């Protein structure tokens, strides 16, 4: 059973998410929160596998709440807004995925399972949004350099940052899917990254990939 906490300041949406999640045999809601502070409290108490996190909430926003619970639970940010820095801020805070509230129900359920399995939900459209944010507001790098990675690992990281899937990376580099997965596993360890989303952040903040390129 994948245990889920729903954090949203709108009671109707929380109820809708609960009904949707509880309708699946392998998913279950174990708590709700109407504010960012409540989300932190509930996540700390329940230690769910996934927190569905709204961005705009009273007392504490979803970005700060994500930052505080990223080491407890995996966070899937679900918001109405995609036209500003939320994508970048959410991923940098430690979120493992980012979806809009108009995402089809089946896609939301699939996203919960993907994030719970330890993967990141980072579609090419989200990666493009991340690039746009770097273009607007360059930031001071916070990650260590890439001196410890191999040339092929550098190639894989570059392609990840450009939004390619594992299958697309394998085809581009003409290697097997298993080889790509091995490179990604090594990158995660060497860069101390939790998931694919954090690898994208690392690629940009290290200067390996620029917003212009």
CORBELCOR-V318600 format. One record per run of one state. SS is the DSSP state (A for helix, B for strand, O for the rest). FROM is the first residue (numbers start at 1). TO is the last residue. If there is no record, write none. Layout:
SS:FROM:TO / SS:FROM:TO
This chain:
O:1:1 / B:2:7 / O:8:10 / A:11:22 / O:23:26 / B:27:33 / O:34:35 / A:36:46 / O:47:49 / B:50:53 / O:54:61 / A:62:69 / O:70:73 / B:74:79 / O:80:85 / A:86:93 / O:94:96 / B:97:100 / O:101:104 / A:105:116 / O:117:120 / B:121:121 / O:122:123 / A:124:136 / O:137:150 / A:151:161 / O:162:165 / A:166:173 / O:174:176 / A:177:190 / O:191:195 / A:196:205 / O:206:213
